[in-house]
Amino acid sequence: MPFSTSAPPADMGPDPRARHRVRRILFACLSALAAIAALAGLASGALSISASEILHILSHPGDASSGTGASVIWNLRIPRVLLALLVGASLAASGAAMQGLFRNPLADPGLVGVASGAALAAVAAIIFARGLALPAALLPYLTPIAAFTGGLAAAGLAAKLASFEGQTRTATLLLAGLAINAIAGAGIGLMIQLAGDTALREATFWLFGSLGKAGWPELAAAAPILILSLVLLPRQARALNALLLGEAEAAHLGVNVEALKRKVTALIVLSVAISVALAGVIGFVGLIVPHLIRLTIGPDHRYLIPGAALGGAALLLCADLAARSWMAPAEMPIGILTALVGGPFFLGMLIHFRRRIELF
């Protein structure tokens, strides 16, 4: 039986028109916030550039009179803003899909071990790269490649452990991810003990996340995968809505639950692995943004996933702007800011949901 296209449970509220107005207002506000934060990100930095200059540079890309400002905008700040948009949107959309898959608002994309696996591989590459006789041209790409490979390997191991008799057990996937996170954390701690001062500083900064290494080559490699994931995840929205009723009920509605788990998990793993490979470990974006969007517009994934993507992009743009401005001319790791906001928020969520939290 094909999957029903009837309205999901989230649309059965007392006033659908009022809910629709709230969605439109929320999407408009998030779009405006993202646009303002992007413009501020282009203007702010060691070289201050006015809004009028930015508009002139963007509208006249070949104008040689723009000089240093044009070089800074096109080569440094635009790639950084675009990376913040893509990474923030990908992490938040992945978080919304993960929470729908686990049917738990406390779920996070890092639960399957992809972020910790990527971090372990990246730290290993940073610390041991100098001892390898690698071509100089390869060294800038070694850490992102290692992070992406490590993230995929960790998530693949968790998925393998959770697979039994052709079925993927979400509770086992969660527990396997927690174990992998613990092992990877121990490995990172051990390697940091062996690191020299230079490698230690680079590894520590990378572990807390940064958008400082954004460039056009990195964007060209990552953008197609991240955009593909952002396009494909909302297409699973109706199936995720049905899954909110339970796996058996979703199967009765025509949803291939096992195929859904595999597709959604694969998209989440790809998004998070690419994001961590380019920007390091940035926590809580995939946890707090989907939850806030859900509280505002409800659990319908047709709107929740796009709304979370837009909110994640706006949040990471604002966080990056704060990270560059707070300790200027130095730069604070962006993951510290997201953790300062996300940690207390997560504790509040635990207190709110403590009577309903179940692993099995």
C-alpha positions in Angstrom: 0.0 0.0 0.0 1.5 3.4 -0.9 2.2 5.9 1.8 -0.9 8.0 2.6 -0.7 11.6 1.5 -3.3 12.7 4.0 -2.5 15.5 6.4 -0.1 14.5 9.2 -1.0 14.6 12.9 0.8 18.0 13.2 -1.9 19.7 11.1 -4.8 18.7 13.3 -4.5 21.7 15.7 -7.3 23.8 16.7 -6.7 26.6 14.1 -4.6 25.5 11.1 -4.8 29.1 9.7 -3.2 30.5 12.8 -0.5 27.8 12.7 0.1 28.8 9.0 0.5 32.4 9.9 3.0 31.5 12.7 5.0 29.5 10.1 5.1 32.4 7.7 6.1 34.9 10.4 8.8 32.5 11.7 10.3 31.8 8.3 10.3 35.6 7.5 12.0 36.5 10.8 14.7 33.7 10.4 15.3 34.8 6.8 15.7 38.4 7.9 18.0 37.4 10.8 20.2 35.3 8.5 20.4 38.1 5.9 21.4 40.7 8.5 23.9 38.3 10.1 25.4 37.5 6.7 25.8 41.2 5.9 27.4 41.9 9.3 29.7 39.0 8.7 30.8 40.5 5.4 31.4 43.9 7.1 33.1 42.9 10.3 36.7 41.9 10.8 40.2 43.4 11.0 39.3 45.5 7.9 35.9 47.2 8.5 33.9 47.6 5.3 30.7 49.6 5.1 27.4 48.2 3.7 27.5 50.5 0.7 31.1 49.3 -0.1 29.9 45.7 0.2 27.0 46.3 -2.2 29.4 48.0 -4.6 31.9 45.1 -4.5 29.2 42.5 -4.9 27.6 44.3 -7.8 30.9 45.1 -9.6 33.1 42.0 -9.1 35.6 43.1 -11.7 36.1 46.6 -10.4 39.8 47.0 -9.7 39.2 50.3 -7.8 37.8 48.2 -4.9 41.3 47.1 -4.1 41.9 45.3 -0.8 38.3 45.4 0.3 37.2 43.4 -2.8 39.9 40.8 -2.2 38.9 40.4 1.5 35.2 40.1 0.6 35.6 37.6 -2.3 38.4 35.5 -1.0 37.8 35.4 2.8 34.4 36.6 4.0 32.0 35.3 1.3 33.4 31.7 1.6 33.1 32.0 5.4 29.5 33.2 5.3 28.5 30.5 2.8 30.2 27.8 4.9 28.3 29.1 8.0 25.0 29.0 6.1 25.6 25.4 4.8 27.0 23.9 8.0 24.5 25.5 10.3 21.6 24.5 8.0 22.9 20.9 7.6 23.5 20.3 11.4 20.1 21.7 12.3 18.2 19.8 9.6 20.1 16.6 10.5 19.1 17.2 14.1 15.4 17.6 13.2 15.5 14.4 11.2 17.4 12.5 13.9 14.8 13.6 16.5 12.0 12.4 14.3 13.8 9.1 13.6 14.3 8.4 17.4 11.0 10.0 18.3 12.9 11.9 21.0 13.5 15.7 21.2 16.7 15.0 23.0 18.3 13.2 20.1 21.3 14.8 18.4 23.2 14.0 15.2 26.4 13.3 17.3 24.7 10.3 19.0 25.7 7.9 16.2 29.3 8.6 16.8 30.1 10.5 13.6 31.3 13.7 15.2 33.6 12.0 17.7 34.9 9.6 15.0 35.7 12.6 12.8 37.4 14.4 15.7 39.6 11.4 16.5 40.8 11.0 12.9 41.3 14.8 12.5 43.4 15.1 15.7 45.4 12.0 14.6 46.1 13.7 11.3 47.1 17.0 12.9 49.5 15.4 15.4 51.1 12.7 13.2 51.1 14.5 9.8 54.5 16.1 10.4 56.0 12.6 10.8 54.8 11.5 7.4 56.6 12.2 4.2 53.6 13.7 2.5 53.7 16.2 -0.4 53.3 19.8 0.8 50.4 20.3 -1.5 48.5 17.5 0.3 48.9 18.7 3.9 46.1 21.4 3.8 43.6 18.7 2.8 44.8 15.9 5.1 42.8 16.9 8.2 39.4 17.4 6.4 39.9 14.1 4.5 40.8 12.3 7.7 37.8 13.8 9.6 35.4 12.8 6.8 36.8 9.3 6.7 36.8 8.9 10.5 33.2 10.1 10.8 32.0 7.7 8.1 33.9 4.8 9.7 32.5 5.5 13.2 28.9 5.8 11.9 29.3 2.7 9.8 30.5 0.8 12.8 27.5 2.0 14.9 25.1 1.1 12.1 26.7 -2.4 11.8 26.4 -3.0 15.5 22.7 -1.9 15.4 21.8 -4.1 12.5 20.3 -7.5 13.5 18.4 -9.9 11.2 17.9 -7.2 8.6 16.6 -4.6 11.0 18.1 -1.5 12.4 17.4 -1.1 16.1 17.4 2.5 17.0 18.0 1.9 20.7 21.1 -0.3 19.9 22.3 2.4 17.4 22.1 5.0 20.2 24.0 2.8 22.7 26.6 1.9 20.0 27.1 5.6 19.3 27.6 6.4 23.0 30.2 3.7 23.2 32.0 5.0 20.1 31.9 8.5 21.5 33.5 7.3 24.8 36.3 5.4 23.0 37.0 8.2 20.6 37.1 10.7 23.5 39.7 8.5 25.2 41.7 8.3 22.0 41.7 12.0 21.6 42.8 12.6 25.1 45.7 10.1 24.7 46.9 11.8 21.5 46.7 15.2 23.0 49.0 14.0 25.7 51.5 13.1 23.0 51.2 16.3 21.0 53.7 19.1 20.8 52.7 22.7 21.5 52.0 23.7 17.9 50.0 20.6 17.1 48.2 20.8 20.5 47.0 24.4 19.8 45.8 23.5 16.3 44.0 20.3 17.5 42.4 22.1 20.5 41.1 24.9 18.3 39.8 22.4 15.7 38.0 20.3 18.4 36.0 23.4 19.4 35.1 24.4 15.9 36.0 27.2 13.6 35.1 28.6 10.2 38.5 30.3 9.8 39.7 27.9 7.1 36.8 28.4 4.8 37.8 28.8 1.2 36.4 28.3 -2.3 38.1 24.9 -2.8 36.6 23.6 0.4 33.1 25.0 -0.5 33.4 23.5 -4.0 34.0 20.0 -2.5 31.5 20.1 0.2 28.6 22.2 -1.1 27.1 19.7 -3.5 26.8 17.0 -0.7 25.4 19.4 1.9 22.9 20.9 -0.6 21.9 17.4 -1.7 21.2 16.4 1.9 19.3 19.6 2.5 17.1 18.8 -0.5 16.6 15.1 0.2 15.9 15.2 4.0 12.6 17.2 3.6 11.5 14.6 1.1 11.3 12.1 4.0 9.0 14.4 6.0 5.8 12.6 5.5 7.4 9.2 6.4 8.9 10.8 9.5 5.5 12.2 10.4 4.0 8.7 10.2 6.9 7.3 12.3 5.9 9.6 15.1 2.9 7.3 15.6 5.3 4.3 16.1 7.0 1.9 13.7 4.1 -0.5 13.5 1.6 2.2 12.7 4.0 3.8 10.1 4.3 0.4 8.4 0.5 0.1 8.3 0.4 3.4 6.5 2.7 2.1 3.9 6.1 3.4 5.1 9.1 1.1 4.6 10.5 1.7 8.0 13.9 0.0 7.5 14.5 1.8 4.2 13.5 5.1 5.9 16.0 4.5 8.8 18.8 3.7 6.3 18.1 6.7 4.1 17.8 9.2 6.9 20.8 7.9 8.8 22.9 8.0 5.7 22.0 11.6 4.9 22.6 12.6 8.5 26.0 10.9 8.6 27.1 12.5 5.3 26.0 16.0 6.4 27.6 15.8 9.8 30.8 14.2 8.5 31.3 16.9 5.9 30.4 19.7 8.4 32.9 18.4 11.0 35.6 17.9 8.3 35.3 21.6 7.3 34.4 23.4 10.5 35.4 21.1 13.4 33.1 20.0 16.2 30.3 22.5 16.7 27.9 21.1 19.3 24.2 21.7 20.2 23.2 23.3 16.8 21.4 20.1 15.9 19.8 19.8 19.3 18.5 23.3 20.3 17.4 24.7 16.9 15.0 21.8 15.9 13.5 21.9 19.4 12.9 25.6 19.3 11.4 25.4 15.9 9.2 22.5 17.0 7.9 24.5 20.0 7.0 27.3 17.6 5.4 25.6 14.6 4.7 22.1 15.7 6.2 18.7 14.8 5.2 18.5 11.2 8.5 17.6 9.5 7.3 19.2 6.2 7.9 22.5 7.9 10.1 21.5 10.8 13.1 20.4 8.7 13.2 23.5 6.4 12.6 25.7 9.4 15.4 24.1 11.4 17.7 24.5 8.4 17.0 28.2 8.2 17.3 28.6 12.0 20.6 26.7 12.1 22.0 28.9 9.3 21.0 32.0 11.2 22.3 30.7 14.5 25.7 29.8 13.1 26.1 33.1 11.3 25.4 34.9 14.5 27.7 32.7 16.5 30.5 33.1 14.1 30.1 36.9 14.1 30.2 36.9 17.9 33.3 34.6 17.9 35.1 37.0 15.7 34.0 40.1 17.6 34.2 39.1 21.2 38.0 38.7 21.5 39.1 40.7 18.4 41.6 40.6 16.9 41.8 37.1 18.3 39.1 34.6 17.4 37.2 32.4 19.9 36.4 28.9 18.8 32.8 28.9 17.7 32.0 25.6 19.5 32.6 27.3 22.8 29.9 29.8 22.2 27.4 27.2 21.0 28.2 25.1 24.1 27.7 28.1 26.4 24.2 28.5 25.0 23.4 24.9 24.3 24.6 23.4 27.6 22.1 25.2 29.9 19.4 24.8 27.2 20.0 21.0 27.2 19.8 20.8 31.0 16.5 22.7 30.8 15.2 20.2 28.3 16.2 17.3 30.5 14.3 18.8 33.4 11.3 19.4 31.2 11.2 15.9 29.7 12.7 13.8 32.5 9.3 12.1 33.2 9.1 11.0 29.5 12.7 10.0 28.7 12.9 6.4 27.8 15.7 4.5 26.0 13.7 1.4 25.0 
